[in-house]
Amino acid sequence: MPLPEPQKSITTQINDLDRRLAALLAERTRLLTKAATARQEKRKPLSDPEQERRIWFEWDKAAKRLGLEPRMLRKTVALLNGMAYAKVGARQGPSMDFLLTPKRNAVDIDAAAPLSVDHLLLITTVAAASGQAMQLSPVALNDRTVELVKALNQAGAALSWEQESLSSRAGATLAFEDKAIFAGDHEYTIYLLLALGLGHAGRCRFSGGADLKLLDLGRLSDILSALGARLAPLTPHTPGLPARLESGGRMASSLRLPEDCPPAFAAALATAAWTYPEGLSLQYDADSPVADALADAALVLTMCGIPFKSSPGSFSVPHAEPTVPVAPSLPMDRLISASVLAMPRFINGRARLVGPWPAALPMFQQAQRLLGSVGLDLAIDSTAASVTVLPWPERLCLTAPDMTLAPLALVLAAAAPGGANLDCGSDDIFLSQAIEFLEACGKPHSVEGSLIRMDHGFDREHSIRIWSAPSVEFALAAALLAFVRPGIRLANPGVLTAHWPSFWNLYNRLGTPVRSLLPQHKEPEHEPEQKPRRRIRIE
């Protein structure tokens, strides 16, 4: 009779679990490193906020089910993600970092503000779907804009761009059946294409770049099914594109969005709902992130004469015929405008941006509160927004706004001459990114829970290390902080030009009057005609 196996000690059991856990962490790190490497090769940030949000969504569900402490778990997940990002950095070898040493002269900016990219994409979609003429200017023609234009043209739109403008020619008709459309690398593009494709019966094939191949489109399956469609992946074990959209079934006129519905997809559905036979009514949790995205859609629907009803937790759009303005007056880009208007706080001077500042939108109200809290008096009228520089508060106390403006709040706090406190709220990912940035540029600070306390000035003995911006917003914030902390070493300056292609050109011109935030186009130079060569015959 075999003897019973001796009972393992608790330490031995933990060791067994840790060995398995280490193997799982190695595989997790490999997959996240693969995704981050693909983004880095395209000069994009290592981290993808939407991907990190989806990852945390699953951890959060597990924490509630298993009784784990969410805050500590969130910090653990941020550290695990950091392991993968650090591995990408180690692979890059010698860094060709970008040294941020801007001119210290006071800024003098009086220019038209580039249009909001998100609103631009939404109204371009409406113009293409309705076949109406439209012209937009000034436009920061970045990758997101160009990719959507090309994708819609593959479906039959008549869109074009030139220098600072984008236009739609009247009379074009969209058709998705049996089309093969390349959606580029940005998720907003594929969400808009899917939302439009739902209103067309038939099959359509979508392909995309590395980012969209890794995008988890499976979580849209319940929404698509309710709307009479199915998205079938064409490559085994690939969560995203290529995929085939099969649509034309009975569409529900009302659906509830799941908790993990991407806000951009909610905005896309609301923007395309007027093309559906019975329109569409969306229900969602009133405090869901989709609320802000639907506010963007509401502005565009109003501009195009498309009726809708909105209340907390509900958004309904009937079948309708839009009337797209020939020259829509879109809001200015919130990230670009808030950052430009903040420049005088760092280096003095003046800044005035021509264009609509929609003060009624909650996201622009956040920007106005942030600027006001650091001593910038924002003046808004029907044609422009400008700031007057007032004294700094004696001790600055800020709460980080949403992720678009949180890095700007961080560097404003870091620049405050009397020191500052920044409350990062429940966003532990931003907290860890903020701490890493402050350490890289030698800013004395301490952390208490979600609160970062910053002392006056910088540690001038600190050797500034090379830093990779985790997002466009962080890269732009670092460029502003360099006015008071020159010498910041940015490893990935291309991440900023992906959103604002002419930024570094503007940055180098800030010591002189700036009258345009977009590329400066030179007149073609005409070379003098050369006299025809003479053939000399030698006897």
JOZI-V831923 format. One record per backbone hydrogen bond with DSSP energy under -1.0 kcal/mol. CO is the residue of the C=O (numbers start at 1). NH is the residue of the N-H. E is the energy in kcal/mol with one decimal. If there is no record, write none. Layout:
CO/NH/E  CO/NH/E
This chain:
9/13/-2.4  10/14/-2.5  11/15/-2.5  12/16/-2.3  13/17/-2.3  14/18/-2.9  15/19/-2.1  16/20/-1.7  17/21/-2.9  18/22/-2.8  19/23/-1.7  20/24/-2.2  21/25/-2.7  22/26/-2.3  23/27/-1.8  24/28/-2.6  25/29/-2.9  26/30/-2.0  27/31/-2.2  28/32/-2.4  29/33/-2.5  30/34/-2.1  31/35/-2.0  32/36/-2.5  33/37/-2.7  34/38/-1.8  35/39/-1.7  36/40/-2.6  37/41/-2.3  39/44/-2.5  40/43/-2.0  48/52/-2.7  49/53/-2.1  50/54/-2.1  51/55/-2.5  52/56/-2.5  53/57/-1.9  54/58/-1.4  55/59/-1.7  56/60/-3.2  57/61/-1.9  58/62/-2.1  59/63/-2.6  60/64/-2.1  61/65/-2.1  62/66/-2.7  63/67/-1.1  63/68/-1.8  69/73/-2.1  70/74/-2.6  71/75/-1.7  72/76/-1.9  73/77/-2.5  74/78/-2.3  75/79/-2.0  76/80/-2.3  77/81/-2.6  78/82/-2.1  79/83/-1.5  80/84/-1.1  81/85/-2.0  82/86/-2.6  83/87/-1.4  84/88/-1.6  85/89/-2.0  86/90/-2.0  87/91/-1.4  98/490/-2.8  100/487/-3.0  107/350/-2.3  108/514/-3.1  109/352/-2.1  111/354/-2.5  114/333/-2.8  116/120/-2.2  117/121/-2.5  118/122/-1.9  119/123/-2.6  120/124/-2.1  121/125/-1.7  122/126/-1.8  123/127/-2.4  124/128/-2.4  125/129/-2.4  126/130/-2.0  127/131/-1.1  127/132/-1.7  131/171/-2.7  134/168/-3.0  136/166/-2.1  138/115/-2.0  139/141/-1.3  140/142/-2.0  142/146/-2.2  143/147/-2.6  144/148/-1.8  145/149/-2.2  146/150/-2.4  147/151/-2.2  148/152/-2.8  149/153/-2.1  150/154/-1.5  152/157/-2.3  153/156/-1.4  155/175/-2.7  158/169/-2.8  160/167/-3.0  162/165/-2.4  164/139/-2.4  165/162/-2.3  166/136/-3.3  167/160/-2.4  168/134/-1.7  176/179/-2.1  179/205/-2.8  181/207/-2.4  184/209/-3.5  186/190/-1.2  187/191/-2.4  188/192/-2.2  189/193/-2.3  190/194/-2.6  191/195/-2.3  192/196/-2.2  193/197/-2.8  194/198/-1.6  196/199/-1.4  197/200/-1.9  202/247/-2.6  203/178/-3.5  204/245/-3.2  205/181/-2.9  206/243/-2.2  207/183/-3.4  209/213/-1.6  210/214/-1.2  212/241/-2.2  213/240/-1.8  215/217/-1.4  217/220/-1.8  218/221/-1.8  220/224/-2.8  221/225/-2.6  222/226/-2.0  223/227/-1.1  224/229/-2.5  225/228/-1.7  226/252/-2.1  228/249/-2.4  230/246/-3.1  232/244/-2.9  235/238/-1.5  239/217/-1.5  242/234/-2.5  243/206/-3.0  244/232/-2.9  245/204/-2.0  246/230/-2.1  247/202/-2.4  253/281/-1.7  255/283/-2.1  258/261/-1.8  262/266/-1.8  263/267/-2.3  264/268/-2.0  265/269/-2.6  266/270/-2.3  267/271/-2.1  268/272/-1.9  269/273/-1.3  272/275/-2.2  273/276/-1.7  274/320/-1.5  276/279/-1.2  280/317/-2.8  281/255/-2.3  282/315/-2.3  283/257/-3.1  285/288/-2.2  288/291/-1.7  290/294/-2.6  291/295/-1.5  292/296/-1.4  293/297/-1.8  294/298/-2.6  295/299/-1.7  296/300/-1.6  297/301/-2.8  298/302/-2.5  299/303/-1.9  300/304/-1.7  301/306/-2.7  302/305/-1.4  304/323/-3.2  309/316/-2.9  311/314/-2.8  313/284/-1.9  314/311/-2.4  315/282/-3.6  316/309/-2.4  317/280/-2.9  326/135/-2.6  328/330/-1.1  331/116/-2.8  333/337/-2.8  334/338/-2.4  335/339/-1.9  336/340/-2.5  337/341/-2.6  338/342/-1.1  342/345/-1.5  343/346/-1.4  343/347/-1.7  344/348/-2.2  348/107/-2.0  350/109/-2.1  351/387/-1.6  352/111/-2.0  353/385/-2.5  354/113/-2.7  356/332/-2.1  357/359/-1.8  358/361/-1.8  361/365/-2.0  362/366/-2.0  363/367/-1.3  364/368/-2.3  365/369/-2.5  366/370/-2.3  367/371/-2.4  368/372/-2.3  369/373/-2.1  371/376/-1.9  372/375/-1.4  375/390/-3.2  377/388/-1.7  379/386/-2.3  383/355/-2.8  384/381/-2.4  385/353/-3.2  386/379/-3.2  388/377/-2.7  396/421/-2.6  398/423/-2.7  402/406/-2.1  405/409/-2.3  406/410/-2.1  407/411/-2.0  408/412/-2.1  409/413/-2.2  410/414/-2.1  411/415/-1.6  416/419/-1.5  419/396/-1.7  420/454/-3.4  421/398/-3.0  422/452/-2.8  423/400/-2.9  424/427/-1.3  426/428/-1.5  427/431/-1.9  428/432/-2.3  429/433/-2.1  430/434/-2.9  431/435/-2.2  432/436/-2.0  433/437/-2.0  434/438/-2.5  435/439/-2.3  436/440/-1.9  437/441/-1.8  438/443/-2.6  440/465/-1.3  442/459/-3.1  444/455/-1.8  446/453/-3.0  448/451/-2.3  450/424/-2.9  451/448/-2.8  452/422/-2.5  453/446/-2.1  454/420/-1.9  458/460/-1.2  459/462/-1.5  467/491/-2.9  471/475/-2.0  472/476/-2.4  473/477/-2.1  474/478/-2.5  475/479/-1.8  476/480/-1.5  477/481/-2.3  478/482/-1.5  480/483/-1.8  481/484/-1.5  481/485/-2.0  488/100/-2.9  489/467/-2.9  490/98/-3.4  492/495/-1.6  493/496/-1.3  493/497/-1.0  494/498/-1.2  496/499/-1.3  496/500/-2.7  500/503/-2.2  502/506/-2.1  503/507/-3.0  504/508/-1.7  506/509/-1.6  509/512/-2.3  514/110/-2.5
